[in-house]
């Protein structure tokens, strides 16, 4: 029996059909990945499966009494609660039983009734069977694997960064050990080492899982089946990711040919009907009109326009754009014990790596002048012109449309120029006029990249620019970085993004601890 059965699922959003009459199943042994371009409805599907969004049509049926764990990025983090206390809430039911056990022992000490001792014994056995007395070890393993131990168990959860918060919520979900895991972009804030740990965890996971990810290197290491969203439907492929992508490409070519043939046939039939509806062949025309009305029309291809990323360059005569001298970064105290001594030359591409929370973003903010150094200094060329891509998806007002946002940022530019910039990133006219909160994470990232096309620079600071982006857009981004004539400092947790020889130097902060 399937753990999940989805039948005849239909969902529309804004101006497009995400899926029409789609069906698939999740079996007990399935380690399922979800693929598709930005905006096709991957996150919407997850919300439908978890009940956060009600589908337009169709049924979503989970097996009875199934414990489904969902990575909820919006979970409430109570101010004053420590990291350890939050992770312990994953075992809340067991702690309640422990409290009952202690009450029973207290009552037994007062009354000496055997029945109280018998009840206590049953609870004691239950807690032992559930591994209650190994909870600290379990928490240590997960917290260490996801890089939370570096923060310390006494860290206030309400003071965590966005990346730290995401890892904390993921850690709690894994500790709950549900029958089925549902994860939407779980690697966005994980560095290479923690992704490796998560890969091992998921491969050893006894239950089934559904994972949405644009990191195909990650998906390829954990999945044994794929559901792909394209052409307004959901197609299930059994086997590894490479096999699924090859089969998808073959299916796509066949579909495009079938769609083109059907469109030609429809146009030819419609022309015949218009020409003969009132003439001597009206009977034949009406017959064809009836046939056309009964034809199952193929869903038109979605907007698959590839993004064209471009970073405008400001000429500089300086060969050296940035130089640090014994630079120590942090807030109230140093995040990294060793000092930074590196330079960025014009045309040089520098990658910054290290686990989440180690100081990569802090380094960028320091070099941008947003934070003061703890010690040391850095020098920028007098002709250096900076542009900064922030990793978070924060907006002044999420009810604004991309066009309104850009118009407010660049009031002197004509709407036509702003529309063209959004179109170059593959966003449709409808998406440009939709609120930012209605766009997917990848589509919001494209708005940010479109914004950078209006910020000429010769030194780019890119903080996790690959988060949420589909494979085609990441390829376009890499190409734009390589072709950029100025210097680039880039932070990214995706190891395959740095493949090739285009990175001139790597600063691994972990080796500086």
DRENZA-910720 format. One record per residue (C-alpha): y negated, z, x negated; residue number from 1. Coordinates in pm, whole numbers, plus 32768, in hexadecimal, padded with zeros to 4 digits. Example, Ala and Ser with C-alpha at 12.3 -4.5 7.8 and 13.67 -1.06 7.14 Angstrom:
BEGIN
+------+------+------+-----+
|   py |   pz |   px | num |
+------+------+------+-----+
| 81C2 | 830C | 7B32 |   1 |
| 806A | 82CA | 7AA9 |   2 |
+------+------+------+-----+
//
This chain:
BEGIN
+------+------+------+-----+
|   py |   pz |   px | num |
+------+------+------+-----+
| 8000 | 8000 | 8000 |   1 |
| 7EA4 | 7FA6 | 7F80 |   2 |
| 7DAC | 80BA | 7F2D |   3 |
| 7C91 | 7FE3 | 7FB3 |   4 |
| 7C96 | 7EB9 | 809D |   5 |
| 7B5C | 7DEB | 80D8 |   6 |
| 7B74 | 7CE3 | 81EA |   7 |
| 7A80 | 7BD9 | 8261 |   8 |
| 7958 | 7C7F | 81B6 |   9 |
| 7804 | 7BDF | 81F7 |  10 |
| 76B4 | 7C58 | 8177 |  11 |
| 755E | 7BB4 | 8167 |  12 |
| 7431 | 7C2B | 80A3 |  13 |
| 72CD | 7BA7 | 80B5 |  14 |
| 72F1 | 7A2A | 80B8 |  15 |
| 7459 | 79FE | 804C |  16 |
| 75BF | 7A42 | 80AE |  17 |
| 7664 | 7B22 | 7FAD |  18 |
| 77C5 | 7AF3 | 8036 |  19 |
| 7854 | 7A4F | 8169 |  20 |
| 79AD | 7AA4 | 81F4 |  21 |
| 7A21 | 7B32 | 80A4 |  22 |
| 7B64 | 7BF7 | 8078 |  23 |
| 7C14 | 7CAB | 7F59 |  24 |
| 7CF1 | 7DDA | 7F15 |  25 |
| 7CFE | 7EF0 | 7E13 |  26 |
| 7E5F | 7F5A | 7DB8 |  27 |
| 7ED0 | 80A0 | 7D1A |  28 |
| 7EFE | 8006 | 7BC1 |  29 |
| 7DB8 | 7F3F | 7BC2 |  30 |
| 7CB1 | 7F6C | 7AB6 |  31 |
| 7BB8 | 7E83 | 7B5B |  32 |
| 7A7A | 7DEE | 7ACF |  33 |
| 7963 | 7D56 | 7BA1 |  34 |
| 78AB | 7C29 | 7B10 |  35 |
| 7798 | 7B3C | 7B7E |  36 |
| 7635 | 7AD8 | 7B2A |  37 |
| 7507 | 7BB7 | 7B67 |  38 |
| 74B7 | 7BD3 | 7CD8 |  39 |
| 7602 | 7B58 | 7D6B |  40 |
| 7648 | 7CAB | 7E0A |  41 |
| 7721 | 7D75 | 7D19 |  42 |
| 7667 | 7EBD | 7D48 |  43 |
| 764A | 7E7A | 7EBD |  44 |
| 77C4 | 7E54 | 7ECC |  45 |
| 77F1 | 7FA5 | 7E21 |  46 |
| 7703 | 8044 | 7F1E |  47 |
| 77CA | 7FA9 | 803B |  48 |
| 7914 | 802A | 7FAC |  49 |
| 7886 | 818B | 7F89 |  50 |
| 77E6 | 8189 | 80E3 |  51 |
| 7680 | 8191 | 8065 |  52 |
| 763D | 803E | 810A |  53 |
| 76D6 | 7FC6 | 8252 |  54 |
| 7757 | 7E61 | 823D |  55 |
| 76E0 | 7D57 | 8332 |  56 |
| 7846 | 7CF7 | 838F |  57 |
| 79AA | 7D3C | 8324 |  58 |
| 7A74 | 7E75 | 82D7 |  59 |
| 7A90 | 7F59 | 81A8 |  60 |
| 7BBF | 803D | 81BF |  61 |
| 7C22 | 8140 | 80BD |  62 |
| 7D7A | 81E1 | 80BF |  63 |
| 7D7A | 832A | 817E |  64 |
| 7D2D | 846C | 80BB |  65 |
| 7CCD | 83A6 | 7F85 |  66 |
| 7BDA | 8452 | 7E9A |  67 |
| 7ADE | 8347 | 7E32 |  68 |
| 79EB | 83A3 | 7D1B |  69 |
| 78A1 | 82E5 | 7D0F |  70 |
| 77A9 | 82E9 | 7BEE |  71 |
| 7676 | 8363 | 7CAC |  72 |
| 7545 | 832D | 7BCF |  73 |
| 746B | 83E8 | 7CCA |  74 |
| 7528 | 8530 | 7CD2 |  75 |
| 7444 | 865E | 7CE8 |  76 |
| 741C | 8721 | 7BA4 |  77 |
| 739F | 887F | 7BEE |  78 |
| 728C | 88FD | 7B04 |  79 |
| 7306 | 8A22 | 7A35 |  80 |
| 7475 | 89BA | 7A48 |  81 |
| 7510 | 8992 | 78F1 |  82 |
| 75E2 | 886D | 787F |  83 |
| 771A | 8947 | 7879 |  84 |
| 76D9 | 89D0 | 79D7 |  85 |
| 76AC | 8871 | 7A63 |  86 |
| 77F3 | 87F7 | 79CA |  87 |
| 78A6 | 8928 | 7A54 |  88 |
| 7844 | 88BC | 7BB5 |  89 |
| 794E | 87AC | 7B8D |  90 |
| 7A47 | 88C9 | 7BC0 |  91 |
| 7987 | 897B | 7CD4 |  92 |
| 7AB7 | 89A0 | 7DB6 |  93 |
| 7B7E | 8A45 | 7CA0 |  94 |
| 7A66 | 8B3A | 7C50 |  95 |
| 7A5C | 8B98 | 7DC2 |  96 |
| 7BD0 | 8BE5 | 7DAF |  97 |
| 7B98 | 8CB3 | 7C74 |  98 |
| 7A91 | 8D7C | 7D2F |  99 |
| 7B8C | 8DBD | 7E48 | 100 |
| 7C8D | 8E24 | 7D44 | 101 |
| 7B9F | 8F22 | 7CAA | 102 |
| 7B4B | 8FAD | 7E04 | 103 |
| 7CBE | 8FD8 | 7E51 | 104 |
| 7CF9 | 9094 | 7D0A | 105 |
| 7BCD | 9173 | 7D59 | 106 |
| 7C55 | 91BB | 7EB5 | 107 |
| 7DB1 | 91FE | 7E28 | 108 |
| 7D1B | 92F8 | 7D36 | 109 |
| 7C7B | 93AC | 7E5B | 110 |
| 7D94 | 9397 | 7F5E | 111 |
| 7ED0 | 9355 | 7E95 | 112 |
| 7F62 | 9271 | 7FA4 | 113 |
| 8079 | 9189 | 7F2C | 114 |
| 8009 | 9071 | 8015 | 115 |
| 7EC1 | 9059 | 7F55 | 116 |
| 7F7E | 9038 | 7E0E | 117 |
| 805E | 8F2A | 7EA6 | 118 |
| 7F2E | 8E60 | 7F14 | 119 |
| 7E95 | 8E88 | 7DBC | 120 |
| 7FD6 | 8E0E | 7D1C | 121 |
| 7FD3 | 8CCF | 7DEA | 122 |
| 7E6B | 8C83 | 7D8B | 123 |
| 7EB8 | 8CD3 | 7C1D | 124 |
| 7FD8 | 8BDA | 7C20 | 125 |
| 7EFE | 8AD2 | 7CC8 | 126 |
| 7DEB | 8AF9 | 7BC2 | 127 |
| 7EE9 | 8ADC | 7AA7 | 128 |
| 7F7F | 89A0 | 7B41 | 129 |
| 7E23 | 8907 | 7B61 | 130 |
| 7DD4 | 894D | 79F5 | 131 |
| 7CBA | 8A3E | 7A49 | 132 |
| 7CE0 | 8B00 | 7906 | 133 |
| 7CB9 | 89C2 | 783A | 134 |
| 7B6B | 8965 | 78DB | 135 |
| 7A9D | 89B4 | 77A5 | 136 |
| 7B7B | 88D3 | 76D3 | 137 |
| 7B5D | 87B8 | 77D1 | 138 |
| 79E3 | 87DC | 77D9 | 139 |
| 79D2 | 87DC | 765D | 140 |
| 7A9F | 869C | 7649 | 141 |
| 79CB | 85DA | 7742 | 142 |
| 787C | 8666 | 76CC | 143 |
| 78D4 | 8611 | 7565 | 144 |
| 7954 | 84B7 | 75BE | 145 |
| 7813 | 845B | 7675 | 146 |
| 772A | 84F7 | 7573 | 147 |
| 76AE | 861C | 7644 | 148 |
| 770D | 872F | 754F | 149 |
| 75E9 | 86CC | 7470 | 150 |
| 74FE | 874B | 7580 | 151 |
| 75A3 | 88A1 | 7593 | 152 |
| 7648 | 8942 | 76C1 | 153 |
| 750E | 8A10 | 770C | 154 |
| 7432 | 88D9 | 7737 | 155 |
| 7374 | 88D2 | 7883 | 156 |
| 73FB | 87A7 | 7948 | 157 |
| 72AB | 8768 | 79F1 | 158 |
| 720E | 871F | 789E | 159 |
| 7300 | 860D | 783D | 160 |
| 729A | 84A6 | 77F9 | 161 |
| 7314 | 8390 | 78DD | 162 |
| 742C | 8335 | 77EC | 163 |
| 749A | 849E | 77BB | 164 |
| 7498 | 84D4 | 7933 | 165 |
| 7577 | 83A5 | 796C | 166 |
| 7671 | 841F | 786A | 167 |
| 7674 | 857B | 7904 | 168 |
| 76C0 | 84F4 | 7A60 | 169 |
| 77CF | 8411 | 79D2 | 170 |
| 7867 | 853B | 791B | 171 |
| 7879 | 8608 | 7A5B | 172 |
| 791B | 84E6 | 7B15 | 173 |
| 7A28 | 84BF | 7A0A | 174 |
| 7A6D | 8634 | 7A0C | 175 |
| 7AA6 | 8628 | 7B85 | 176 |
| 7BC6 | 8536 | 7B3E | 177 |
| 7BC6 | 8480 | 7C8F | 178 |
| 7CD9 | 8395 | 7D05 | 179 |
| 7BEC | 826B | 7CE5 | 180 |
| 7AB7 | 8245 | 7C0A | 181 |
| 7997 | 8165 | 7C7A | 182 |
| 78A3 | 8126 | 7B5C | 183 |
| 7767 | 8053 | 7B62 | 184 |
| 76F1 | 7FF6 | 7A01 | 185 |
| 7780 | 8130 | 7958 | 186 |
| 772F | 80B8 | 77F5 | 187 |
| 75B9 | 807F | 7822 | 188 |
| 755C | 81BD | 7767 | 189 |
| 768B | 81DF | 7686 | 190 |
| 7690 | 8185 | 7517 | 191 |
| 77B3 | 80D6 | 746C | 192 |
| 7878 | 8212 | 7417 | 193 |
| 7861 | 829E | 7576 | 194 |
| 78C0 | 814F | 760E | 195 |
| 79F8 | 8153 | 7535 | 196 |
| 7A4A | 82AF | 75BA | 197 |
| 7A15 | 823D | 7722 | 198 |
| 7AF7 | 810F | 76E5 | 199 |
| 7C10 | 81F5 | 7671 | 200 |
| 7BD5 | 82E0 | 7797 | 201 |
| 7BE3 | 81C9 | 789A | 202 |
| 7D15 | 8128 | 77FD | 203 |
| 7DC9 | 8277 | 7814 | 204 |
| 7D4A | 82BE | 7975 | 205 |
| 7E6C | 82E9 | 7A68 | 206 |
| 7DAE | 8270 | 7B99 | 207 |
| 7D09 | 8128 | 7BF3 | 208 |
| 7B9F | 80D0 | 7BAF | 209 |
| 7A94 | 7FD2 | 7C06 | 210 |
| 798C | 7F94 | 7AFB | 211 |
| 7853 | 7EBE | 7B0B | 212 |
| 77D6 | 7E60 | 79B1 | 213 |
| 7718 | 7D49 | 7906 | 214 |
| 77B1 | 7DB8 | 77BC | 215 |
| 78D3 | 7CC2 | 77AF | 216 |
| 7951 | 7D55 | 7668 | 217 |
| 797E | 7EA1 | 771F | 218 |
| 7A17 | 7E02 | 7857 | 219 |
| 7B0A | 7D37 | 7788 | 220 |
| 7B95 | 7E75 | 76EB | 221 |
| 7BD4 | 7F3A | 782C | 222 |
| 7C2F | 7E4C | 7949 | 223 |
| 7D70 | 7DAD | 79C7 | 224 |
| 7CCE | 7CF8 | 7AEC | 225 |
| 7B78 | 7C71 | 7B49 | 226 |
| 7ABA | 7C30 | 7C88 | 227 |
| 79A3 | 7B33 | 7C55 | 228 |
| 7881 | 7AFA | 7D43 | 229 |
| 7807 | 7993 | 7D58 | 230 |
| 77C6 | 7887 | 7E5F | 231 |
| 77A1 | 7993 | 7F69 | 232 |
| 7904 | 7A11 | 7F49 | 233 |
| 79D8 | 7B04 | 7E7F | 234 |
| 7AFB | 7A7A | 7DB6 | 235 |
| 7C0B | 7B55 | 7D22 | 236 |
| 7CAC | 7AF7 | 7BD5 | 237 |
| 7DDC | 7BA6 | 7B43 | 238 |
| 7DED | 7BC8 | 79CA | 239 |
| 7CF7 | 7C03 | 78B2 | 240 |
| 7B86 | 7BAA | 78B9 | 241 |
| 7BA3 | 7A75 | 77DD | 242 |
| 7CAC | 79E2 | 78C5 | 243 |
| 7BD6 | 7A36 | 79F5 | 244 |
| 7AA0 | 7990 | 7962 | 245 |
| 7B62 | 7854 | 7907 | 246 |
| 7BF4 | 7842 | 7A66 | 247 |
| 7A9E | 7888 | 7AFE | 248 |
| 7A02 | 7765 | 7A40 | 249 |
| 7B15 | 767B | 7AB8 | 250 |
| 7AEB | 76F9 | 7C1E | 251 |
| 7973 | 76D4 | 7C02 | 252 |
| 7988 | 7569 | 7B97 | 253 |
| 7A78 | 751B | 7CB3 | 254 |
| 7997 | 75CD | 7DAE | 255 |
| 785D | 7518 | 7D3B | 256 |
| 790E | 73C9 | 7D5F | 257 |
| 798E | 7426 | 7EB9 | 258 |
| 7835 | 749E | 7F21 | 259 |
| 778D | 735F | 7EA3 | 260 |
| 788E | 7286 | 7F55 | 261 |
| 7862 | 7346 | 8099 | 262 |
| 76E6 | 732C | 8086 | 263 |
| 76FE | 71B2 | 8055 | 264 |
| 77E9 | 719A | 817F | 265 |
| 7700 | 726F | 8257 | 266 |
| 75CE | 719F | 8200 | 267 |
| 768A | 705C | 8243 | 268 |
| 7709 | 70E0 | 8392 | 269 |
| 75B0 | 715F | 83F8 | 270 |
| 7517 | 700C | 83A3 | 271 |
| 7621 | 6F5E | 8478 | 272 |
| 75DB | 704A | 859D | 273 |
| 7463 | 7014 | 858B | 274 |
| 748E | 6E9C | 857E | 275 |
| 758E | 6E76 | 8696 | 276 |
| 7558 | 6F9D | 8782 | 277 |
| 7495 | 6ECC | 887D | 278 |
| 7538 | 6D7A | 8843 | 279 |
| 767D | 6CCD | 889A | 280 |
| 7737 | 6DB2 | 87A9 | 281 |
| 76B6 | 6EF2 | 884A | 282 |
| 7816 | 6F60 | 88A7 | 283 |
| 7883 | 6F43 | 873C | 284 |
| 7747 | 6FF6 | 86CB | 285 |
| 7784 | 7118 | 87BA | 286 |
| 78EB | 712F | 8742 | 287 |
| 7875 | 714D | 85D8 | 288 |
| 776E | 7249 | 8640 | 289 |
| 7881 | 731D | 86DB | 290 |
| 7954 | 72FF | 859E | 291 |
| 782A | 7367 | 84CD | 292 |
| 77EB | 749B | 85A3 | 293 |
| 7952 | 750E | 8567 | 294 |
| 794A | 74CF | 83EF | 295 |
| 796A | 7607 | 8315 | 296 |
| 7832 | 75E2 | 823F | 297 |
| 785A | 7653 | 80D5 | 298 |
| 7761 | 7758 | 8060 | 299 |
| 7654 | 76B9 | 7F87 | 300 |
| 764D | 7729 | 7E1B | 301 |
| 7571 | 7858 | 7DE2 | 302 |
| 7441 | 784B | 7D04 | 303 |
| 74ED | 7816 | 7BB4 | 304 |
| 73BA | 77AB | 7AF6 | 305 |
| 73D6 | 782D | 7993 | 306 |
| 72C4 | 790C | 7911 | 307 |
| 71DF | 7882 | 7804 | 308 |
| 7162 | 79A8 | 7735 | 309 |
| 7039 | 7975 | 7651 | 310 |
| 6F6A | 7A67 | 7583 | 311 |
| 6E12 | 79D2 | 7532 | 312 |
| 6DB5 | 79F5 | 73C4 | 313 |
| 6C67 | 7A56 | 732A | 314 |
| 6C3E | 79CD | 71CA | 315 |
| 6C11 | 7AC3 | 70AD | 316 |
| 6BDB | 7A94 | 6F3A | 317 |
| 6C8D | 7BDD | 6EEF | 318 |
| 6DEB | 7BC8 | 6E60 | 319 |
| 6E19 | 7D3F | 6E9A | 320 |
| 6DD6 | 7DB4 | 6FFE | 321 |
| 6E57 | 7F1B | 6FF3 | 322 |
| 6EA9 | 8016 | 6EE1 | 323 |
| 6F1B | 8180 | 6F0F | 324 |
| 6EED | 8290 | 6E09 | 325 |
| 6FD4 | 83BF | 6E26 | 326 |
| 6FAB | 83B1 | 6FA0 | 327 |
| 7045 | 84D4 | 7061 | 328 |
| 704F | 84AF | 71DC | 329 |
| 7078 | 85A0 | 7300 | 330 |
| 6FBD | 8668 | 7403 | 331 |
| 6F9B | 87DA | 73AE | 332 |
| 7093 | 87BA | 7291 | 333 |
| 713E | 86A7 | 71CC | 334 |
| 7248 | 85DD | 7284 | 335 |
| 72CC | 854C | 7141 | 336 |
| 72E7 | 8616 | 7000 | 337 |
| 72B4 | 84F2 | 6F13 | 338 |
| 716E | 8431 | 6EFA | 339 |
| 7146 | 82C3 | 6F55 | 340 |
| 70E5 | 81D8 | 6E3C | 341 |
| 70F8 | 806E | 6EA9 | 342 |
| 701F | 7F3D | 6EDD | 343 |
| 700C | 7E1A | 6FCE | 344 |
| 6F9A | 7CCE | 6F46 | 345 |
| 6F10 | 7BA8 | 7009 | 346 |
| 7039 | 7AEF | 709B | 347 |
| 7128 | 7C0F | 7050 | 348 |
| 721B | 7C8C | 715B | 349 |
| 7274 | 7DFE | 7143 | 350 |
| 7381 | 7EA7 | 7217 | 351 |
| 7374 | 8020 | 7259 | 352 |
| 74C1 | 80C3 | 72B1 | 353 |
| 7548 | 821F | 72F1 | 354 |
| 75CC | 82F0 | 7411 | 355 |
| 74FB | 832D | 7546 | 356 |
| 73FA | 8443 | 751A | 357 |
| 73FC | 8432 | 73A0 | 358 |
| 7297 | 83AF | 7390 | 359 |
| 7295 | 8233 | 73B0 | 360 |
| 7191 | 822D | 74C8 | 361 |
| 70D3 | 834A | 7420 | 362 |
| 70B9 | 8274 | 72E6 | 363 |
| 7028 | 8151 | 73AB | 364 |
| 6F31 | 8231 | 7462 | 365 |
| 6EC0 | 82C6 | 7317 | 366 |
| 6E87 | 816F | 727D | 367 |
| 6DC7 | 810C | 73B7 | 368 |
| 6CE2 | 8239 | 738E | 369 |
| 6D5B | 82E4 | 74CE | 370 |
| 6DE7 | 840A | 7407 | 371 |
| 6D66 | 84AE | 72CB | 372 |
| 6E4D | 84C2 | 719C | 373 |
| 6EDB | 8615 | 713F | 374 |
| 6EA4 | 85B6 | 6FD3 | 375 |
| 6E5A | 847E | 6F0C | 376 |
| 6DA5 | 834A | 6F81 | 377 |
| 6DB9 | 81D5 | 6FC0 | 378 |
| 6CD2 | 80B1 | 6F87 | 379 |
| 6C9E | 7F87 | 706A | 380 |
| 6C06 | 7E45 | 6FEF | 381 |
| 6A9D | 7E1E | 7061 | 382 |
| 6B04 | 7CD7 | 7105 | 383 |
| 6C3B | 7D66 | 71AE | 384 |
| 6C41 | 7D25 | 7325 | 385 |
| 6D49 | 7DF0 | 73DF | 386 |
| 6E10 | 7DB9 | 751F | 387 |
| 6EFF | 7EBD | 75AF | 388 |
| 702A | 7E9A | 769B | 389 |
| 7081 | 7FEC | 7738 | 390 |
| 71E9 | 802F | 7796 | 391 |
| 71A5 | 80E3 | 78E0 | 392 |
| 7170 | 8037 | 7A2E | 393 |
| 703C | 80FE | 7A92 | 394 |
| 6F20 | 805C | 7B54 | 395 |
| 6DCB | 80D8 | 7BCB | 396 |
| 6E37 | 8083 | 7D2D | 397 |
| 6F93 | 8002 | 7D83 | 398 |
| 6F12 | 7F7B | 7ECE | 399 |
| 6E46 | 7E78 | 7E11 | 400 |
| 6ED1 | 7D1B | 7DE4 | 401 |
| 6F01 | 7C8B | 7C86 | 402 |
| 6DDB | 7BA4 | 7CCA | 403 |
| 6CFC | 7CC5 | 7D37 | 404 |
| 6D63 | 7D92 | 7C09 | 405 |
| 6D11 | 7C7C | 7B12 | 406 |
| 6BCD | 7C2C | 7BC6 | 407 |
| 6B61 | 7D97 | 7BA3 | 408 |
| 6BBF | 7D97 | 7A32 | 409 |
| 6B12 | 7C49 | 79EE | 410 |
| 69FA | 7C22 | 7AF1 | 411 |
| 695C | 7AFC | 7A39 | 412 |
| 6A94 | 7A24 | 7A52 | 413 |
| 6AC9 | 7937 | 7B74 | 414 |
| 6BEC | 797C | 7C64 | 415 |
| 6C7E | 782A | 7C06 | 416 |
| 6CA3 | 7898 | 7A99 | 417 |
| 6D4C | 79DB | 7B01 | 418 |
| 6E3B | 7924 | 7BEA | 419 |
| 6E95 | 7833 | 7AD3 | 420 |
| 6EE4 | 7953 | 79E7 | 421 |
| 6FCC | 79F1 | 7AEA | 422 |
| 706D | 78A0 | 7B31 | 423 |
| 70B3 | 786C | 79BD | 424 |
| 717B | 79AE | 79CB | 425 |
| 7251 | 791E | 7AE4 | 426 |
| 71B1 | 79E2 | 7C00 | 427 |
| 7185 | 792A | 7D49 | 428 |
| 7041 | 7912 | 7E10 | 429 |
| 70D8 | 7A03 | 7F0E | 430 |
| 712F | 7B00 | 7E00 | 431 |
| 6FCD | 7AE7 | 7D76 | 432 |
| 6F50 | 7B50 | 7ED0 | 433 |
| 7054 | 7C64 | 7F0A | 434 |
| 7011 | 7DD0 | 7EB3 | 435 |
| 7085 | 7E42 | 7D5D | 436 |
| 716A | 7F47 | 7DFD | 437 |
| 7227 | 7E30 | 7EAF | 438 |
| 727B | 7D80 | 7D68 | 439 |
| 73B0 | 7DC8 | 7C99 | 440 |
| 7392 | 7E6F | 7B46 | 441 |
| 73BF | 7D21 | 7A97 | 442 |
| 72B1 | 7C7D | 7B6C | 443 |
| 71C0 | 7D9A | 7B1D | 444 |
| 720A | 7D6B | 79AB | 445 |
| 71AE | 7BFD | 79D3 | 446 |
| 705D | 7C62 | 7A64 | 447 |
| 701F | 7D33 | 792C | 448 |
| 7080 | 7C0F | 784C | 449 |
| 6F9A | 7B2C | 7915 | 450 |
| 6E81 | 7C25 | 78D4 | 451 |
| 6EB9 | 7C0C | 775E | 452 |
| 6E70 | 7A98 | 776D | 453 |
| 6D03 | 7AFD | 77A6 | 454 |
| 6CF7 | 7BE7 | 7679 | 455 |
| 6CCE | 7B1D | 7537 | 456 |
| 6D43 | 7BE4 | 7407 | 457 |
| 6DCC | 7BCD | 72AA | 458 |
| 6E92 | 7D12 | 72B4 | 459 |
| 6F80 | 7D5B | 73D6 | 460 |
| 7013 | 7EAE | 7430 | 461 |
| 7140 | 7E75 | 7516 | 462 |
| 71E9 | 7FAF | 759E | 463 |
| 733B | 7F5E | 763D | 464 |
| 72CA | 7E0E | 76CC | 465 |
| 7430 | 7DA5 | 7722 | 466 |
| 746A | 7EB3 | 782B | 467 |
| 74BF | 7E17 | 797E | 468 |
| 74A7 | 7CAF | 78FF | 469 |
| 75BB | 7BB2 | 7942 | 470 |
| 765D | 7AF5 | 7824 | 471 |
| 758C | 79B8 | 7849 | 472 |
| 7443 | 7A7A | 7841 | 473 |
| 74B5 | 7B47 | 7713 | 474 |
| 74FE | 7A01 | 765E | 475 |
| 73A0 | 7985 | 76B5 | 476 |
| 730C | 7ACF | 763C | 477 |
| 73C6 | 7ABC | 74F0 | 478 |
| 734F | 7957 | 74BE | 479 |
| 71E6 | 79BF | 7502 | 480 |
| 71FB | 7ADC | 7404 | 481 |
| 728F | 79F9 | 72FA | 482 |
| 7184 | 78EF | 7334 | 483 |
| 7063 | 79E8 | 733A | 484 |
| 6F95 | 79B4 | 71FF | 485 |
| 6F25 | 7B1D | 71DE | 486 |
| 6FD7 | 7C64 | 7196 | 487 |
| 70C2 | 7D0F | 728D | 488 |
| 714A | 7E72 | 72A7 | 489 |
| 7260 | 7E78 | 73AA | 490 |
| 7337 | 7F8F | 7438 | 491 |
| 7478 | 7F2C | 74ED | 492 |
| 75C5 | 7FDA | 7527 | 493 |
| 767E | 7E8F | 755C | 494 |
| 7732 | 7E3B | 741B | 495 |
| 7772 | 7CD1 | 747A | 496 |
| 75FC | 7C95 | 74AA | 497 |
| 75D2 | 7CB5 | 7332 | 498 |
| 76EA | 7BBF | 72E1 | 499 |
| 768C | 7AB5 | 71E5 | 500 |
| 75AC | 7AD1 | 70B7 | 501 |
| 7458 | 7ADC | 7163 | 502 |
| 741B | 7C51 | 7122 | 503 |
| 7376 | 7C7F | 6FCE | 504 |
| 73A4 | 7DF8 | 6FB0 | 505 |
| 743D | 7F16 | 7077 | 506 |
| 73B9 | 807A | 7087 | 507 |
| 74DB | 815C | 70EA | 508 |
| 743E | 82AA | 7147 | 509 |
| 7593 | 8355 | 7158 | 510 |
| 75B5 | 8334 | 6FDE | 511 |
| 7469 | 83E9 | 6FB6 | 512 |
| 74CE | 8528 | 7071 | 513 |
+------+------+------+-----+
//
